[in-house]
Amino acid sequence: MSKWSGVILVIVFLCGCGVAQPIPFQDEISVQEAKRLRPQGLGYSVAVAPIRLIPPAISEEETSFWAVNPNTEELQKEMVTALKEVPVFASVYEVTNESEAKRQGAELLLQITLSDFVGSYSGTNANFIPNLFIWGLFSPLAATFVADENYRLKVQINADLTSVKTSEKIWTKSFQIEQEFSLTDWQRSVSLWDFFITMPFVTSWNTEDVNAMILPHIVQKLKAELVSRILTDVPPPKRNIAVVVGVNDCGRSSAPVLKYAEKDASELAKLLENRGFDKTILLLGNSATKTAIEDTLTNLSSRTDISINCLLFYFAGVSTTRLSKDKLSCYQSLLPYSPERTSDEIPLDALTKMTETVPATSRIVILDTGFFGKSGRTLIMEEIPASVKKEYISKIRNTEEIVFLVSCNADESSYEFGKLEHGVFTYYLLQALTEKGDINGDSVVTVEEASKTVSWPTTRYVRDNLESASQKPCAFGKALEKQIIKLK
């Protein structure tokens, strides 16, 4: 009997010593596990304010509960680290106040308040009775390494995300988390008294030890719960995004080399950034390949960290018109940069399909390019019989998903002039996207208003400066009232 008692004693002692951490009753949630809810996170820039702690109202006579007072400065740093590591937001800053959040350029301020942060003794668990036998038959010392008593920590969390610019709350959430743990006598600060009775309450001499053991776990759960709720509940930011392409030399030896297409694109991109577009993707010259354009639109179609309000696609460069396979109709193609590779043309119907895959409230395509003619921004790559009607394909003319604003008709070319240092259409478009294009005075320029503003000046300038040339801008689509920019 003594032989087996010694073996059992060693096993119990070793198992007890192996309990280096409190044993949670519920599985803990990992902050990284929350990432699966929204892998790309949310596209906001967020500042995390100092965490506010409201102490619970506990009387001095209370012995079953005690206040938990975490280091809020450390907790703020841990929260910032967790938000960055997932990542939850596009950028995260640790700030001391709202003014600092503005200086950092943050869009939102995350404010967290902790209240009713208390710990409590929950009594013994199923290990307690077996542990009495260990205590009585083998060793009181070994018994102190068995987790047979339960403790609970709980806290009320109030979290707000507020616009730094307007002070408007975009999200608020109030929730409670709690976690129960089993601790050994050593973990909760053993005393000689514990060798004789089980304490029915927690006294001041061991609450700090209980906190030290459990607090890191409750903080981990707090971070994971908050991250999960943000990724689940907070709507992605609405963004206006422009893809702006300019190509002077498309790389084909027979194509005209333009002077101002890339300048057109650069200046339009700058104007859009100043007029409320959150992101402008500028592709110029030899970076404006078919692959780059396709990849850009494909990447936008898979974005879940933002909600695209307006997608604007602009192209300035050379284009061409092609005969269809049956030789009875024709279609138009943009010519991105691609030395002598006709397979890298982008037919307008393909551009339409790519643009439609991007989930956006509105989609606008603006083209300063020519499709037919012997000069201007046009490349004749094959003869189009006179019997074939030169018009934009019906899919483009009748699309309900996209609004088109094009610098010329399908049987015309688009021109640029040194006096303007721009394509004629874009020269007047840049003016139309200012107060000059706000025809009804509502501080918004729509596609229809821009079309009306650029149409006559463009037509007149080409007519007056180029003999036997015609360029008439046109707009088509089911929603010409779509907003391009907001002036104020």
C-alpha positions in Angstrom: 0.0 0.0 0.0 2.8 2.4 0.9 4.5 1.7 -2.5 1.4 2.6 -4.5 0.7 5.6 -2.2 4.1 7.0 -3.0 3.5 6.5 -6.8 0.1 8.2 -6.6 1.5 11.0 -4.5 4.2 11.7 -7.1 1.7 11.6 -9.9 -0.7 14.0 -8.1 2.1 16.3 -7.2 3.5 16.4 -10.7 0.0 16.9 -12.2 -0.7 19.6 -9.7 2.6 21.4 -10.5 1.7 21.3 -14.2 -1.2 23.6 -13.6 0.7 26.8 -14.4 -2.3 28.7 -15.6 -5.9 29.0 -14.4 -8.3 26.5 -16.1 -11.1 28.4 -17.9 -14.6 27.1 -17.8 -15.3 28.4 -21.3 -13.0 28.3 -24.3 -11.1 31.5 -24.8 -11.5 33.4 -28.0 -8.4 34.3 -29.9 -8.0 37.8 -31.4 -6.7 36.2 -34.6 -9.7 33.9 -34.8 -11.8 37.0 -35.1 -10.0 37.9 -38.4 -12.0 35.2 -40.3 -15.1 37.4 -39.9 -13.7 40.0 -42.3 -10.2 39.1 -43.5 -9.5 42.5 -45.1 -10.6 44.4 -42.0 -12.2 47.8 -42.3 -10.8 50.6 -44.3 -11.0 53.3 -41.6 -8.1 55.1 -40.0 -8.9 55.0 -36.2 -7.5 56.6 -33.1 -7.9 54.8 -29.8 -8.6 57.1 -26.9 -7.5 56.5 -23.3 -9.7 53.8 -21.7 -12.1 55.0 -19.1 -12.7 52.9 -15.9 -15.7 53.5 -13.7 -15.2 51.8 -10.3 -18.0 49.6 -9.1 -20.0 50.5 -6.0 -18.9 47.9 -3.5 -19.2 48.5 0.3 -16.4 47.8 2.7 -18.4 45.1 4.3 -18.7 43.1 1.1 -16.6 40.0 1.2 -17.9 38.0 -1.8 -17.0 40.6 -4.5 -14.1 42.9 -5.1 -13.2 45.7 -7.5 -10.8 44.9 -10.4 -8.6 47.8 -11.3 -6.6 47.0 -14.5 -3.9 49.4 -15.7 -5.9 51.3 -18.3 -2.8 52.8 -19.9 -1.4 49.3 -20.6 -4.9 48.1 -21.7 -5.0 51.0 -24.2 -1.7 49.9 -25.6 -2.8 46.2 -25.8 -6.0 47.2 -27.6 -4.0 49.3 -30.2 -1.7 46.3 -30.7 -4.6 43.9 -31.2 -6.3 46.2 -33.7 -3.1 46.5 -35.7 -2.2 42.8 -35.6 -5.5 41.5 -37.0 -5.7 44.1 -38.7 -9.1 45.5 -37.8 -8.6 48.9 -39.4 -6.4 50.4 -42.2 -4.4 52.4 -39.6 -4.6 52.6 -35.8 -3.2 55.4 -33.6 -2.9 55.6 -29.8 -3.9 59.1 -28.8 -4.6 61.1 -25.6 -7.5 63.2 -26.8 -9.6 64.1 -29.8 -7.3 67.0 -30.9 -4.4 64.5 -31.2 -6.7 62.2 -33.3 -7.3 65.1 -35.7 -3.6 65.8 -36.0 -3.0 62.2 -36.8 -5.5 62.4 -39.6 -7.8 59.7 -38.0 -11.3 59.4 -39.4 -12.8 57.8 -36.3 -12.2 57.9 -32.5 -12.6 54.6 -30.6 -13.7 55.3 -27.0 -14.0 52.4 -24.5 -15.5 52.6 -21.1 -15.2 49.8 -18.5 -17.7 49.6 -15.6 -18.7 47.1 -13.0 -15.4 45.4 -13.3 -15.6 42.9 -10.4 -14.3 39.6 -9.3 -16.1 37.0 -7.1 -15.6 33.7 -5.5 -17.9 31.0 -7.0 -17.2 28.1 -4.7 -15.7 24.7 -5.1 -15.9 22.5 -8.2 -15.9 18.7 -8.9 -12.3 18.4 -8.0 -12.9 19.4 -4.4 -14.0 16.0 -3.0 -11.2 14.0 -4.7 -8.9 16.6 -3.4 -10.0 15.9 0.2 -8.8 12.4 -0.3 -5.5 13.6 -1.7 -5.2 15.9 1.3 -6.2 13.3 3.9 -4.6 10.2 2.5 -1.5 11.5 0.8 -0.3 15.0 1.3 -1.8 18.4 2.1 1.0 19.9 0.0 0.0 18.0 -3.1 -3.6 19.0 -2.5 -2.7 22.7 -2.8 -1.8 22.1 -6.5 -5.2 20.9 -7.6 -7.6 23.5 -9.1 -10.7 22.9 -7.0 -12.0 26.4 -6.4 -13.8 28.7 -8.9 -13.5 32.4 -9.4 -15.3 34.7 -11.8 -14.4 38.1 -13.3 -16.9 40.1 -15.2 -17.0 43.6 -16.8 -19.4 45.8 -18.6 -18.0 47.3 -21.9 -19.3 50.4 -23.7 -17.6 51.1 -27.0 -18.2 54.0 -29.4 -16.8 54.8 -32.8 -17.2 58.6 -33.4 -16.4 60.6 -36.5 -13.4 62.9 -35.7 -14.7 65.4 -38.3 -18.3 65.6 -37.3 -18.4 64.1 -33.8 -21.3 61.8 -35.1 -21.4 58.3 -33.6 -21.3 55.8 -36.4 -21.4 52.7 -34.1 -22.0 52.1 -30.4 -22.1 48.8 -28.5 -22.7 47.8 -24.9 -22.0 44.3 -23.8 -20.8 42.3 -20.8 -18.2 39.6 -20.7 -17.3 37.3 -17.9 -15.1 34.3 -17.4 -14.9 31.7 -14.7 -11.7 30.0 -13.8 -10.6 27.2 -11.5 -7.5 28.0 -9.4 -5.3 26.0 -7.1 -4.5 27.1 -3.6 -1.1 28.3 -4.7 -2.4 30.3 -7.5 -4.8 32.2 -5.2 -2.2 32.7 -2.5 -2.1 29.7 -0.2 -2.2 30.2 3.6 -1.9 27.8 6.5 -5.6 28.3 7.1 -6.3 26.6 3.8 -4.9 23.3 5.0 -7.9 23.0 7.4 -11.0 24.6 5.7 -12.1 26.0 2.4 -12.6 29.7 2.4 -16.3 30.6 1.7 -15.2 34.0 0.5 -12.2 35.9 -0.8 -10.5 38.3 1.5 -8.1 41.2 0.8 -5.0 39.1 1.3 -5.6 37.1 -1.9 -7.7 39.2 -4.3 -4.6 40.6 -5.8 -3.2 37.2 -6.5 -6.5 36.0 -8.0 -6.5 39.2 -10.2 -3.0 38.5 -11.3 -3.9 35.0 -12.4 -7.2 35.7 -14.1 -6.9 39.3 -15.4 -4.7 38.6 -18.4 -7.3 36.0 -19.6 -10.3 38.3 -19.2 -8.3 41.1 -21.0 -7.7 38.7 -23.8 -11.4 37.9 -24.0 -12.2 41.6 -23.9 -10.0 42.3 -26.8 -11.3 39.3 -28.9 -14.9 40.2 -28.1 -14.4 43.8 -29.1 -12.6 43.0 -32.3 -15.2 40.4 -33.2 -18.1 42.9 -32.6 -16.4 45.6 -34.6 -15.7 43.3 -37.6 -19.2 42.0 -37.4 -21.2 45.1 -36.7 -19.4 48.2 -38.1 -20.3 48.9 -41.7 -17.3 49.5 -44.0 -16.5 53.1 -45.0 -18.1 54.4 -48.1 -15.4 55.5 -50.6 -15.3 57.3 -53.9 -12.6 55.7 -56.0 -11.3 56.8 -59.4 -9.2 54.7 -61.8 -7.5 57.3 -64.1 -5.5 56.1 -67.1 -3.4 58.2 -69.5 -1.3 56.9 -72.4 0.6 59.2 -74.8 2.4 56.4 -76.6 0.5 53.1 -76.7 3.6 51.4 -78.1 2.3 50.6 -81.6 4.4 52.0 -84.4 1.4 53.0 -86.5 -0.3 54.8 -83.7 -0.1 58.5 -83.2 2.0 59.7 -80.2 -0.1 62.1 -78.2 1.2 65.0 -76.2 -1.4 65.6 -73.6 -3.2 62.4 -72.7 -1.1 61.8 -69.6 -1.4 65.4 -68.6 -5.2 65.1 -69.0 -5.2 62.1 -66.7 -2.9 63.7 -64.1 -4.8 66.9 -63.8 -8.2 65.1 -63.6 -6.8 62.8 -60.8 -5.7 65.9 -58.9 -9.1 67.6 -59.3 -11.0 64.5 -58.2 -8.8 64.2 -55.1 -9.6 67.8 -54.2 -13.3 67.2 -54.8 -14.1 64.3 -52.5 -12.6 61.2 -54.1 -11.0 59.2 -51.3 -8.6 57.3 -53.6 -7.3 57.9 -57.1 -5.4 55.1 -58.8 -3.3 56.8 -61.5 -1.9 54.7 -64.4 0.3 56.6 -66.8 2.4 55.7 -69.8 4.0 52.3 -69.8 2.4 51.4 -66.4 -1.0 51.6 -68.1 -1.0 48.1 -69.5 -4.1 46.0 -70.1 -3.0 43.7 -67.2 -2.6 46.7 -64.9 -6.0 48.0 -65.7 -7.7 44.6 -65.4 -5.9 43.8 -62.1 -6.9 47.2 -60.7 -10.6 46.6 -61.4 -10.4 43.0 -60.2 -8.8 44.0 -56.9 -11.5 46.6 -56.4 -14.2 44.0 -57.0 -12.9 41.8 -54.2 -12.5 44.6 -51.6 -14.6 44.0 -48.4 -12.9 46.6 -46.2 -14.7 49.4 -48.0 -18.1 50.0 -49.6 -17.6 51.8 -53.0 -20.0 54.6 -53.4 -18.8 55.9 -56.8 -16.4 54.2 -59.1 -15.1 56.5 -61.9 -13.0 55.1 -64.7 -11.3 57.6 -67.0 -9.2 56.9 -70.1 -7.2 59.4 -72.2 -5.4 57.9 -75.1 -5.7 56.3 -78.5 -8.5 53.9 -79.5 -9.7 52.0 -82.6 -12.7 50.5 -84.2 -12.8 46.8 -85.2 -15.1 44.8 -87.5 -17.1 42.1 -85.8 -16.5 38.5 -86.9 -19.6 38.5 -89.1 -18.4 41.8 -90.8 -21.8 43.2 -90.3 -21.1 45.5 -87.4 -18.2 47.0 -85.5 -17.0 47.6 -82.0 -14.6 50.0 -80.2 -11.4 49.2 -78.4 -9.1 51.2 -76.1 -5.4 50.8 -76.7 -3.5 50.7 -73.4 0.3 50.5 -73.5 1.4 47.4 -75.3 4.1 47.4 -77.9 2.7 45.8 -81.1 0.4 43.4 -79.2 -3.1 43.7 -80.6 -4.4 41.1 -78.1 -4.0 43.7 -75.4 -6.7 45.9 -76.7 -9.7 46.5 -74.4 -13.0 46.3 -76.2 -15.6 48.6 -74.6 -17.9 45.7 -73.9 -15.0 44.0 -72.0 -14.4 47.2 -70.1 -18.1 47.3 -69.3 -18.1 43.8 -67.9 -15.0 44.5 -65.7 -16.5 47.7 -64.4 -19.8 45.9 -63.6 -18.0 43.4 -61.4 -17.0 46.2 -59.0 -19.8 46.5 -56.4 -20.5 50.2 -56.3 -23.5 52.4 -55.9 -22.7 54.2 -59.1 -20.2 53.5 -61.9 -19.1 56.2 -64.3 -16.9 55.8 -67.4 -15.4 58.9 -69.0 -13.4 58.5 -72.2 -11.3 61.1 -74.0 -10.4 59.1 -77.0 -11.3 58.7 -80.7 -12.7 55.7 -82.5 -12.9 56.7 -86.1 -10.9 59.0 -88.4 -7.5 59.7 -89.8 -6.2 62.0 -87.1 -6.6 62.8 -83.5 -6.7 60.2 -80.8 -7.6 57.4 -83.3 -5.7 54.5 -84.9 -7.1 53.0 -88.0 -6.2 49.3 -87.8 -8.5 47.9 -90.5 -10.9 49.4 -93.1 -14.5 49.6 -92.0 -16.8 49.4 -95.0 -19.1 52.4 -95.5 -22.1 50.0 -95.3 -21.2 49.2 -91.6 -22.9 51.6 -89.3 -20.5 53.2 -86.9 -22.2 53.3 -83.5 -21.5 52.3 -79.9 -22.7 48.7 -79.3 -26.2 48.5 -77.7 -24.8 47.0 -74.5 -23.0 50.2 -73.9 -25.8 52.5 -75.1 -28.4 50.8 -73.0 -26.6 49.7 -69.9 -28.3 50.2 -66.6 -25.2 49.6 -64.5 -22.9 52.2 -65.9 -23.1 55.8 -67.1 -20.8 56.8 -70.0 -19.5 60.2 -70.9 -17.5 60.0 -74.1 -15.6 62.7 -75.9 -17.0 62.0 -79.3 -19.5 59.9 -81.3 -18.5 56.5 -82.6 -17.8 57.8 -86.1 -15.6 60.6 -84.9 -12.2 61.2 -83.4 -11.1 63.1 -80.4 -8.6 65.9 -80.6 -5.9 67.7 -78.6 -4.4 71.2 -79.2 -1.2 72.8 -78.2 -3.0 76.1 -77.4 -5.0 74.3 -74.7 -2.2 71.9 -73.7 -5.0 69.3 -73.2 -7.4 67.2 -75.2 -10.3 69.5 -76.0 -12.9 67.4 -74.2 -10.8 67.1 -71.0 -10.0 70.8 -71.1 -13.7 71.6 -70.8 -14.4 68.7 -68.5 -11.9 70.1 -65.9 -14.0 73.3 -66.0 -17.3 71.4 -65.9 -16.2 69.7 -62.7 -16.2 73.0 -60.9 -19.0 75.5 -60.1 -19.3 76.2 -63.8 -20.8 72.7 -64.3 -23.3 73.1 -61.5 -26.2 74.1 -63.7 -29.0 73.8 -61.1 -27.0 75.3 -58.3 -27.2 72.3 -55.9 -23.4 72.1 -55.3 -23.3 68.8 -57.2 -22.1 68.1 -60.7 -23.9 65.2 -62.4 -23.0 63.3 -65.5 -25.8 65.1 -67.3 -24.7 68.5 -66.2 -21.0 67.8 -67.1 -22.2 66.5 -70.5 -24.2 69.7 -71.2 -21.3 71.9 -70.0 -18.6 70.3 -72.2 -20.6 69.4 -75.3 -21.0 72.7 -77.1 -17.6 74.3 -76.2 -15.9 71.1 -77.4 -17.8 70.9 -80.7 -17.3 74.6 -81.4 -13.5 74.6 -80.6 -12.8 71.6 -82.9 -15.0 73.1 -85.7 -13.3 76.5 -85.5 -9.8 75.2 -85.3 -9.7 72.1 -87.5 -11.1 72.1 -91.0 -13.6 69.3 -91.9 -13.4 67.8 -88.4 -16.2 67.1 -86.0 -16.2 66.1 -82.4 -19.5 65.9 -80.4 -19.3 64.6 -76.8 -22.1 62.3 -75.8 -23.5 60.7 -72.7 -25.6 57.5 -72.4 -26.9 55.3 -69.7 -30.0 55.0 -67.6 -28.9 57.2 -64.8 -27.4 60.4 -66.2 -28.3 62.1 -62.9 -25.5 60.2 -61.2 -23.2 62.5 -59.2 -19.6 62.9 -60.3 -18.5 65.3 -57.7 -19.8 67.3 -54.8 -18.5 70.9 -54.7 -19.1 71.6 -51.0 
